[in-house]
Every structure is written in C-alpha cells, then in structure tokens.
Amino acid sequence: MVANAVRSLTIVVFAVTAALGGSGCTVVKAHQRGNLAKRAMTNDLDPGEVRFGQHSRGSREGADGGTGQPGGGCGCN
C-alpha cells in the first residue's frame, strides 16, 4: 500500500518535472528579436479586417455580442 503511494508520487513528480522542462522556453538573442517583431510574425489581423468581420457576423447572423450591430439581413447597409 505504501509502495503504491510512493510509486504514484514518483510518477507525478516525474510528470511535473518533464512538463516544466519541456515547456519550450528559450532565450532569444538580440539579433533575432528584429525578425520576431515583424508584422508577419503576429497572429492578430489588421484592425480594418477585424471591424469588417464583426460587421459581417453581426449583420448576417445577429450573434456578434456587444458591438452595436443591428443583426439580421444581408450586411449591405
């Protein structure tokens, strides 16, 4: 019974250590930061694209919450 508890604790400690060790964090050197700061490396969209997407979702299905779109219709107004 005690051996099973020790074995379970060992497995948990090993799993946590492996998760923290393999988290993928790395040091970015100064000469690499310029490449990472480029627009192509970002995940977000252009603000105009975001606004258009909100308008199209809100006007077509009326499911876009909190943006003040009237909802329903073709989205042409």
HELIX and SHEET records of a PDB file:
HELIX    1   1 VAL A    2  GLY A   21  1                                  20    
HELIX    2   2 ALA A   30  LEU A   36  1                                   7    
HELIX    3   3 ARG A   39  MET A   41  5                                   3    
HELIX    4   4 PRO A   47  GLU A   61  1                                  15    
END                                                                             
